[in-house]
């Protein structure tokens, strides 16, 4: 349906309006609430996605 793409595009238009040039998203690996932070022994695997130039998204 393209809903995610539409949402991110709207976000990026707003970010551009606010003057942001670089954007990143932090994503926890295999989320699933991570078994309530690995039953308190919490270890974190983190993926970071970054857009250094959002202008191609805005086309």
C-alpha positions as CSV (number, residue, x, y, z in Angstrom):
1,X,0.0,0.0,0.0
2,X,3.0,2.3,0.4
3,X,1.8,3.8,3.7
4,X,5.3,3.6,5.3
5,X,6.9,5.3,2.3
6,X,4.3,8.1,2.4
7,X,4.8,8.6,6.1
8,X,8.6,8.8,5.9
9,X,8.3,11.2,2.9
10,X,6.1,13.5,5.0
11,X,8.5,13.3,7.9
12,X,11.4,14.1,5.7
13,X,9.6,17.1,4.2
14,X,9.1,18.4,7.8
15,X,12.7,17.6,8.7
16,X,13.8,19.6,5.7
17,X,11.5,22.5,6.7
18,X,13.1,22.4,10.1
19,X,16.6,22.5,8.6
20,X,17.7,18.9,9.3
21,X,20.2,17.6,6.8
22,X,21.1,14.2,8.4
23,X,18.6,11.7,9.9
24,X,19.1,8.4,11.6
25,X,16.8,5.7,13.1
26,X,17.8,3.4,15.8
27,X,16.3,-0.1,15.6
28,X,16.6,-2.8,18.1
29,X,17.5,-6.1,16.6
30,X,14.4,-8.4,16.4
31,X,12.5,-6.2,18.8
32,X,9.6,-8.3,20.1
33,X,9.9,-6.2,23.3
34,X,13.2,-8.1,23.7
35,X,11.8,-10.4,26.4
36,X,11.4,-7.5,28.8
37,X,15.0,-6.4,28.4
38,X,16.3,-9.9,28.4
39,X,14.9,-10.5,31.9
40,X,17.0,-7.6,33.3
41,X,20.3,-8.9,32.1
42,X,19.8,-6.5,29.1
43,X,22.3,-6.8,26.2
44,X,21.6,-4.5,23.3
45,X,22.3,-5.1,19.6
46,X,21.6,-1.8,17.8
47,X,21.3,-1.1,14.1
48,X,21.5,2.6,13.0
49,X,20.2,3.7,9.6
50,X,21.3,7.1,8.5
51,X,20.3,9.4,5.5
52,X,23.2,11.8,4.8
53,X,21.1,13.4,2.0
54,X,17.4,13.3,2.1
55,X,16.8,15.1,-1.1
56,X,16.4,12.0,-3.3
57,X,13.5,10.9,-1.0
58,X,11.8,14.2,-1.6
59,X,11.5,13.8,-5.4
